[in-house]
């Protein structure tokens, strides 16, 4: 037991952090000046220098939050201070201390360790400090040991064991997985919402007929196909991610048109082209040697996007399921991998995505689609039963060895 009965944790590299805070203040001033100079909020935010200023402002806010964080512990309890909040927890209200481990077994990132307070009411609080980016950090280990010593002296720990919680253990929260699952399902629902409209537009485009002489001028280029002759004045080929453009002589029938990079490279200045207009938009540009057509996502493509997002939501959903099934396990118990669920989702995608593309609006109306889905579902269920028989969640789980916990946390029991 240590003889030091108080500890204060402050951020490292305070001078660099304060430098970035000052840089953020300069960025905020730059953004405000550019917005005022451009004379409007929207025009100012679209300015490159204003964008750079906003980015520096964000960096400054993050740095200010980091440099003002502080955690101290004494005989009364643990006290934490951040930019906008102060909290204190008495030792009798703390049931246990744990170490949260992030980026374990990740070659491109160093291990991140922080301390979790487990309260007796079941809530958990993640302390902003100490924060270690190394598996062997003597300063972090010393501060952790001091906190545990204070807890033993002034509180009543439920266990002398120091659990290490990672993304594979039962103690890891599932709020992030739930948010990701909800976000993916919302995206799938939004994509599916547009499928009927896309199908209707596709049918209307295929059945559209040229406008006749009796068609009123106001209705030309609406539901019928109107054609206009034009001469290309110049082309703009963008080699990056930006759009390429065609510019027309005398700005008739329009000044410019965004096209694909390949189309802008094929057309040449002086080419005579014919523009096909439908629903008051140019849908086709036809020249002597090249034809460009506007790409509009069809119902099949939107249905595939909706199916991909829905299947992707199965991965965080599987993680939530594993967390819920292992909720009675100790926090440092390692849960089974979600890989069998991912394999089942990939197998489902092999038959579901082609089905959605070919039958975007008739999944439940076409006999062939129903048969396709039934056969695919039977094969998926067979795979799940085969994988599930060899990877069931046991009631006791698998214990993380105390040797590994000691190595990761740097503190013994």
Secondary structure per residue as TSV (DSSP state, phi and psi in degrees):
chain	resnum	aa	ss	phi	psi
A	1	X	-	360.0	135.4
A	2	X	-	-79.3	155.9
A	3	X	S	-89.3	-5.6
A	4	X	-	-91.6	120.4
A	5	X	-	-110.1	25.5
A	6	X	-	-156.0	154.4
A	7	X	E	-149.6	144.6
A	8	X	E	-130.4	127.4
A	9	X	E	-110.8	121.3
A	10	X	E	-122.9	157.6
A	11	X	-	-68.9	146.3
A	12	X	S	-80.5	166.6
A	13	X	-	53.4	50.9
A	14	X	H	-66.5	-37.0
A	15	X	H	-64.2	-46.8
A	16	X	H	-60.8	-36.9
A	17	X	H	-65.2	-42.5
A	18	X	H	-65.7	-32.1
A	19	X	H	-61.5	-44.7
A	20	X	H	-69.0	-30.3
A	21	X	H	-62.7	-46.2
A	22	X	H	-62.3	-37.8
A	23	X	H	-63.8	-37.5
A	24	X	H	-66.1	-38.5
A	25	X	H	-63.9	-41.3
A	26	X	H	-64.0	-38.4
A	27	X	H	-64.1	-39.7
A	28	X	H	-63.7	-40.6
A	29	X	H	-64.4	-40.9
A	30	X	H	-62.7	-44.8
A	31	X	H	-63.5	-42.4
A	32	X	H	-64.2	-40.3
A	33	X	H	-65.6	-40.8
A	34	X	H	-68.4	-37.9
A	35	X	H	-64.1	-42.4
A	36	X	H	-65.9	-37.4
A	37	X	H	-68.4	-38.9
A	38	X	H	-75.4	-15.5
A	39	X	T	80.5	12.7
A	40	X	S	-166.6	149.4
A	41	X	H	-66.7	-45.9
A	42	X	H	-66.5	-46.2
A	43	X	H	-63.7	-36.7
A	44	X	H	-67.8	-39.5
A	45	X	H	-69.4	-24.1
A	46	X	T	-81.1	-6.9
A	47	X	S	-73.4	141.8
A	48	X	H	-64.6	-43.3
A	49	X	H	-67.4	-34.9
A	50	X	H	-66.1	-39.3
A	51	X	H	-63.0	-41.4
A	52	X	H	-62.9	-39.9
A	53	X	H	-63.7	-39.7
A	54	X	H	-65.4	-37.7
A	55	X	H	-63.9	-44.1
A	56	X	H	-64.9	-34.7
A	57	X	H	-63.0	-42.4
A	58	X	H	-62.5	-42.8
A	59	X	H	-60.9	-40.6
A	60	X	H	-64.9	-38.9
A	61	X	H	-65.9	-43.6
A	62	X	H	-63.0	-41.6
A	63	X	H	-66.1	-39.2
A	64	X	H	-64.4	-38.6
A	65	X	H	-64.7	-38.8
A	66	X	H	-71.8	-40.0
A	67	X	H	-75.9	-23.6
A	68	X	T	-91.6	-2.6
A	69	X	-	-74.1	144.4
A	70	X	E	-158.5	140.4
A	71	X	E	-130.0	130.6
A	72	X	E	-133.4	154.5
A	73	X	E	-141.0	137.7
A	74	X	-	-145.6	-159.2
A	75	X	S	-67.2	-22.4
A	76	X	S	-82.9	-30.2
A	77	X	E	154.0	-156.2
A	78	X	E	-109.1	131.6
A	79	X	E	-123.8	126.7
A	80	X	E	-122.5	144.1
A	81	X	E	-136.2	129.5
A	82	X	-	-124.6	-172.1
A	83	X	S	-61.4	-38.1
A	84	X	S	-119.9	2.7
A	85	X	-	-149.5	145.1
A	86	X	E	-125.7	136.1
A	87	X	E	-137.8	148.1
A	88	X	E	-138.0	136.4
A	89	X	E	-129.0	125.2
A	90	X	E	-73.6	150.5
A	91	X	G	-60.1	-39.5
A	92	X	G	-61.8	-21.2
A	93	X	G	-86.1	-6.0
A	94	X	E	-98.9	122.3
A	95	X	E	-85.7	-35.6
A	96	X	E	-163.9	163.0
A	97	X	E	-115.0	142.3
A	98	X	E	-138.3	161.6
A	99	X	E	-110.9	126.1
A	100	X	E	-95.7	124.0
A	101	X	E	-109.8	124.8
A	102	X	E	-121.1	154.2
A	103	X	S	63.3	28.0
A	104	X	T	-70.3	140.9
A	105	X	T	60.3	29.3
A	106	X	-	-110.6	108.1
A	107	X	T	-60.4	-33.2
A	108	X	T	-89.0	0.3
A	109	X	S	-138.9	143.7
A	110	X	-	-80.1	153.4
A	111	X	-	-61.4	137.9
A	112	X	E	-115.1	128.2
A	113	X	E	-125.3	133.5
A	114	X	E	-140.0	168.5
A	115	X	E	-107.8	137.4
A	116	X	E	-112.1	133.0
A	117	X	E	-95.4	122.9
A	118	X	E	-99.7	113.8
A	119	X	E	-84.9	161.0
A	120	X	T	-72.4	-17.5
A	121	X	T	-85.4	4.9
A	122	X	S	95.8	-13.5
A	123	X	-	-75.9	158.8
A	124	X	E	-129.1	142.1
A	125	X	E	-128.7	127.9
A	126	X	E	-92.7	119.9
A	127	X	-	-75.4	139.1
A	128	X	S	-68.4	-26.7
A	129	X	-	-141.1	153.8
A	130	X	-	-74.2	156.7
A	131	X	-	-134.8	120.1
A	132	X	B	-114.8	140.8
A	133	X	S	-112.6	22.9
A	134	X	S	-141.8	141.6
A	135	X	S	-69.0	-15.6
A	136	X	S	-128.3	88.9
A	137	X	-	-125.4	100.6
A	138	X	H	-60.1	-37.1
A	139	X	H	-64.2	-45.6
A	140	X	H	-62.5	-43.5
A	141	X	H	-62.6	-38.8
A	142	X	H	-68.2	-42.0
A	143	X	H	-67.4	-38.6
A	144	X	H	-62.6	-44.5
A	145	X	H	-64.5	-36.4
A	146	X	H	-66.0	-42.2
A	147	X	H	-61.5	-40.7
A	148	X	H	-67.6	-37.3
A	149	X	H	-66.1	-42.4
A	150	X	H	-62.1	-38.7
A	151	X	H	-65.3	-41.2
A	152	X	H	-66.4	-33.5
A	153	X	H	-79.2	-42.9
A	154	X	H	-108.8	-6.7
A	155	X	S	-125.3	-161.3
A	156	X	-	-138.1	84.2
A	157	X	-	-60.7	140.5
A	158	X	S	-74.2	-22.6
A	159	X	-	-151.9	151.4
A	160	X	S	-87.9	-5.4
A	161	X	-	-82.2	143.8
A	162	X	-	-105.0	99.1
A	163	X	-	-70.4	143.5
A	164	X	E	-113.7	116.2
A	165	X	E	-102.8	125.8
A	166	X	-	-127.1	-176.4
A	167	X	T	-68.7	-14.1
A	168	X	T	-98.3	-3.7
A	169	X	B	-98.6	164.9
A	170	X	T	-70.1	-23.5
A	171	X	T	-80.5	-6.0
A	172	X	S	-71.9	134.4
A	173	X	-	-68.2	162.1
A	174	X	-	-120.4	15.4
A	175	X	H	-65.8	-40.0
A	176	X	H	-63.5	-42.4
A	177	X	H	-63.8	-38.4
A	178	X	H	-64.7	-42.7
A	179	X	H	-64.3	-42.6
A	180	X	H	-64.7	-41.3
A	181	X	H	-62.4	-45.5
A	182	X	H	-63.2	-39.3
A	183	X	H	-64.9	-43.4
A	184	X	H	-66.6	-40.0
A	185	X	H	-66.9	-36.4
A	186	X	H	-64.3	-41.2
A	187	X	H	-63.3	-39.9
A	188	X	H	-63.8	-41.4
A	189	X	H	-64.8	-39.0
A	190	X	H	-65.5	-42.2
A	191	X	H	-64.9	-40.8
A	192	X	H	-66.5	-30.1
A	193	X	H	-62.3	-34.1
A	194	X	T	-87.1	-5.7
A	195	X	H	-61.2	-49.2
A	196	X	H	-60.8	-40.0
A	197	X	H	-65.1	-40.1
A	198	X	H	-64.7	-38.9
A	199	X	H	-64.7	-40.3
A	200	X	H	-65.5	-41.9
A	201	X	H	-65.6	-37.5
A	202	X	H	-65.2	-42.1
A	203	X	H	-65.4	-39.2
A	204	X	H	-66.7	-38.5
A	205	X	H	-66.8	-41.9
A	206	X	H	-68.6	-30.3
A	207	X	H	-95.2	-0.2
A	208	X	-	-67.7	141.6
A	209	X	-	-116.1	157.3
A	210	X	B	-61.4	148.5
A	211	X	-	-68.4	146.7
A	212	X	-	-103.4	175.7
A	213	X	T	-67.0	-26.2
A	214	X	T	-81.3	-8.1
A	215	X	S	-70.9	127.0
A	216	X	-	-59.1	150.2
A	217	X	G	-61.0	-35.0
A	218	X	G	-68.8	-24.4
A	219	X	G	-96.0	-5.9
A	220	X	T	-68.6	134.9
A	221	X	T	80.0	10.0
A	222	X	T	-90.4	-102.3
A	223	X	T	-84.0	-13.0
A	224	X	S	-105.0	165.3
A	225	X	B	-91.9	118.6
A	226	X	E	-106.4	145.5
A	227	X	E	-119.0	142.5
A	228	X	E	-134.2	140.4
A	229	X	E	-90.2	145.0
A	230	X	E	-152.4	163.0
A	231	X	E	-123.7	130.4
A	232	X	E	-77.5	123.0
A	233	X	E	-83.1	-45.8
A	234	X	E	-160.5	165.6
A	235	X	E	-123.5	152.6
A	236	X	E	-127.3	106.8
A	237	X	-	-99.0	115.9
A	238	X	-	-97.3	117.6
A	239	X	S	-78.4	-16.3
A	240	X	S	-89.8	-146.8
A	241	X	S	-89.0	-9.0
A	242	X	S	-72.7	166.0
A	243	X	-	-76.7	150.5
A	244	X	E	-94.7	158.8
A	245	X	E	-139.4	152.9
A	246	X	E	-111.9	131.5
A	247	X	E	-108.9	136.6
A	248	X	E	-107.2	146.8
A	249	X	G	-63.8	136.8
A	250	X	G	60.8	13.3
A	251	X	G	64.9	27.9
A	252	X	-	-121.7	136.7
A	253	X	S	-78.8	-6.1
A	254	X	-	-148.9	163.7
A	255	X	S	-73.1	-47.0
A	256	X	E	-150.8	163.0
A	257	X	E	-143.5	129.9
A	258	X	E	-79.9	127.7
A	259	X	E	-133.9	179.0
A	260	X	-	-73.0	161.0
A	261	X	H	-63.5	-37.8
A	262	X	H	-64.1	-41.2
A	263	X	H	-66.8	-41.3
A	264	X	H	-63.7	-30.1
A	265	X	H	-77.0	-27.9
A	266	X	H	-78.0	-41.6
A	267	X	-	-75.5	149.0
A	268	X	-	-124.4	151.0
A	269	X	T	-57.5	136.2
A	270	X	T	94.8	-9.5
A	271	X	-	-67.6	135.9
A	272	X	E	-88.9	127.7
A	273	X	E	-130.5	163.9
A	274	X	E	-120.9	126.1
A	275	X	E	-100.3	131.4
A	276	X	E	-101.9	123.9
A	277	X	E	-114.3	129.3
A	278	X	E	-139.4	130.9
A	279	X	T	54.1	40.8
A	280	X	T	62.7	26.2
A	281	X	E	-133.3	143.9
A	282	X	E	-74.1	118.8
A	283	X	E	-105.0	-16.7
A	284	X	E	-153.6	140.9
A	285	X	E	-126.5	117.2
A	286	X	E	-116.4	124.1
A	287	X	-	-115.6	-167.9
A	288	X	S	-69.2	-35.2
A	289	X	S	-125.5	3.8
A	290	X	-	-152.5	146.2
A	291	X	E	-128.8	128.3
A	292	X	E	-111.3	134.5
A	293	X	E	-124.2	137.3
A	294	X	-	-66.7	133.1
A	295	X	-	-85.6	121.0
A	296	X	-	-120.2	123.0
A	297	X	-	-57.5	126.1
A	298	X	-	-83.2	173.5
A	299	X	H	-62.9	-33.1
A	300	X	H	-64.6	-42.3
A	301	X	H	-64.6	-42.9
A	302	X	H	-65.1	-37.4
A	303	X	H	-65.6	-37.7
A	304	X	H	-65.0	-42.3
A	305	X	H	-60.5	-44.7
A	306	X	H	-61.9	-40.9
A	307	X	H	-67.9	-39.9
A	308	X	H	-62.1	-45.1
A	309	X	H	-65.1	-39.7
A	310	X	H	-66.1	-41.1
A	311	X	H	-68.2	-38.0
A	312	X	H	-62.7	-32.2
A	313	X	H	-65.9	-17.4
A	314	X	H	-67.4	-27.7
A	315	X	H	-68.3	-53.6
A	316	X	H	-64.4	-28.8
A	317	X	H	-63.5	-39.0
A	318	X	H	-66.1	-38.0
A	319	X	H	-64.5	-39.4
A	320	X	H	-62.9	-42.9
A	321	X	H	-61.1	-43.2
A	322	X	H	-64.8	-38.4
A	323	X	H	-64.2	-43.1
A	324	X	H	-67.5	-38.7
A	325	X	H	-70.0	-26.3
A	326	X	T	-104.2	21.7
A	327	X	T	-67.9	-21.4
A	328	X	T	-90.9	-0.8
A	329	X	S	-82.2	158.1
A	330	X	-	-58.7	152.1
A	331	X	T	-63.0	-25.1
A	332	X	T	-100.1	16.3
A	333	X	E	-76.7	133.3
A	334	X	E	-80.9	127.6
A	335	X	-	-87.9	157.4
A	336	X	-	-62.1	158.1
A	337	X	-	-74.0	150.0
A	338	X	S	-85.2	6.6
A	339	X	H	-59.5	-40.1
A	340	X	H	-59.2	-37.7
A	341	X	H	-66.2	-39.8
A	342	X	H	-63.4	-41.7
A	343	X	H	-62.5	-39.0
A	344	X	H	-65.6	-38.1
A	345	X	H	-66.2	-40.5
A	346	X	H	-63.9	-42.6
A	347	X	H	-62.0	-37.5
A	348	X	H	-65.4	-38.7
A	349	X	H	-63.5	-29.2
A	350	X	H	-62.7	-32.1
A	351	X	H	-106.0	-24.5
A	352	X	H	-76.8	-40.1
A	353	X	H	-65.4	-46.6
A	354	X	H	-60.8	-35.6
A	355	X	H	-64.4	-42.8
A	356	X	H	-66.0	-36.0
A	357	X	H	-69.2	-40.0
A	358	X	H	-83.3	-27.8
A	359	X	-	-130.9	64.9
A	360	X	S	-67.4	-29.8
A	361	X	S	-116.7	1.1
A	362	X	-	-127.6	37.2
A	363	X	T	-62.9	-35.1
A	364	X	T	-105.1	4.5
A	365	X	T	-110.6	-23.4
A	366	X	-	-92.9	126.8
A	367	X	H	-58.9	-39.1
A	368	X	H	-66.0	-37.3
A	369	X	H	-66.3	-40.9
A	370	X	H	-64.0	-42.5
A	371	X	H	-64.1	-42.1
A	372	X	H	-58.9	-47.3
A	373	X	H	-65.8	-38.8
A	374	X	H	-65.3	-44.5
A	375	X	H	-64.4	-42.8
A	376	X	H	-63.2	-38.4
A	377	X	H	-66.6	-39.9
A	378	X	H	-63.3	-42.6
A	379	X	H	-66.0	-37.4
A	380	X	H	-65.3	-43.7
A	381	X	H	-62.6	-36.5
A	382	X	H	-64.6	-40.4
A	383	X	H	-66.0	-41.6
A	384	X	H	-63.8	-41.1
A	385	X	H	-65.6	-37.9
A	386	X	H	-67.3	-43.6
A	387	X	H	-70.8	-38.9
A	388	X	H	-66.3	-29.7
A	389	X	H	-67.3	-23.3
A	390	X	H	-106.1	1.0
A	391	X	S	-145.9	53.4
A	392	X	-	-82.4	151.1
A	393	X	-	-79.2	118.6
A	394	X	-	-83.1	158.3
A	395	X	S	-67.9	-32.0
A	396	X	S	-96.1	-16.1
A	397	X	-	67.7	-165.3
A	398	X	E	-119.3	127.4
A	399	X	E	-77.4	133.0
A	400	X	-	-75.9	126.6
A	401	X	-	-63.7	145.4
A	402	X	H	-68.1	-22.0
A	403	X	H	-64.8	-43.7
A	404	X	H	-67.2	-40.8
A	405	X	H	-62.8	-39.2
A	406	X	H	-68.2	-39.3
A	407	X	H	-66.8	-38.8
A	408	X	H	-75.3	-40.5
A	409	X	H	-89.8	-22.4
A	410	X	S	76.2	12.9
A	411	X	-	-134.3	143.4
A	412	X	-	-85.6	-178.8
A	413	X	-	-77.4	360.0
